[in-house]
Structures are given as C-alpha cells and as structure tokens.
C-alpha cells in the first residue's frame, strides 16, 4: 500500500523498495543459517540475526561444545559478525 501511494514520488518509492529488499535479504539470511545449523545438528533451531548480533536457540539437549563451535562457524562464515557477538541457548 505504501509503495502504491509513493509511486508519484520516485524518491520515496525507492526508499520503500530498498527497505523491502533489505528486509527480504535479512529473512533469507536467517532462513539459510537456520537450515545450515539444523542440517549440522540434526535438530531444529531459531536464529535472529541483525547487523550487531546473532541469537540462536537450539532444541533441548542439542547443545554441546562441538555444536556451539559449528554454530559459530556457520554464523561467522555467513555474516560479518565475530564470535563474541553470537549468543547460543537451548530451549527449555
């Protein structure tokens, strides 16, 4: 709707399109990371990633030191985040 209303102003439409593209890329990144982690751990997870940090929640009893290292590797490979910006927890 906002894009439709903004079509008369190409600058506003460009900003809206850019925002949509950024959001789409963010959703794809999170989905890709979740798929990679789930494949490595053979367990479902949820990842929330932004430009400053990443949070990953894995299934109960799926988190080990090796699993944490694999998760950190996946996130640092697919983002510009360093390991100290990644928080990994188990669901309750």
Secondary structure in CASP SS format (residue, H / E / C, confidence):
PFRMAT SS
TARGET T0000
AUTHOR 0000-0000-0000
METHOD secondary structure of the structure
MODEL  1
X C 1.00
X H 1.00
X H 1.00
X H 1.00
X H 1.00
X H 1.00
X C 1.00
X C 1.00
X C 1.00
X H 1.00
X H 1.00
X H 1.00
X H 1.00
X H 1.00
X H 1.00
X H 1.00
X H 1.00
X H 1.00
X H 1.00
X H 1.00
X H 1.00
X H 1.00
X H 1.00
X H 1.00
X H 1.00
X H 1.00
X H 1.00
X H 1.00
X H 1.00
X H 1.00
X H 1.00
X H 1.00
X H 1.00
X H 1.00
X H 1.00
X H 1.00
X H 1.00
X H 1.00
X H 1.00
X H 1.00
X H 1.00
X C 1.00
X C 1.00
X C 1.00
X E 1.00
X E 1.00
X E 1.00
X E 1.00
X E 1.00
X C 1.00
X C 1.00
X C 1.00
X C 1.00
X E 1.00
X E 1.00
X E 1.00
X E 1.00
X E 1.00
X C 1.00
X C 1.00
X C 1.00
X C 1.00
X C 1.00
X C 1.00
X H 1.00
X H 1.00
X H 1.00
X H 1.00
X H 1.00
X H 1.00
X H 1.00
X H 1.00
X H 1.00
X H 1.00
X H 1.00
X H 1.00
X H 1.00
X H 1.00
X C 1.00
X C 1.00
X C 1.00
X C 1.00
X H 1.00
X H 1.00
X H 1.00
X E 1.00
X E 1.00
X E 1.00
X E 1.00
X E 1.00
X C 1.00
X C 1.00
END
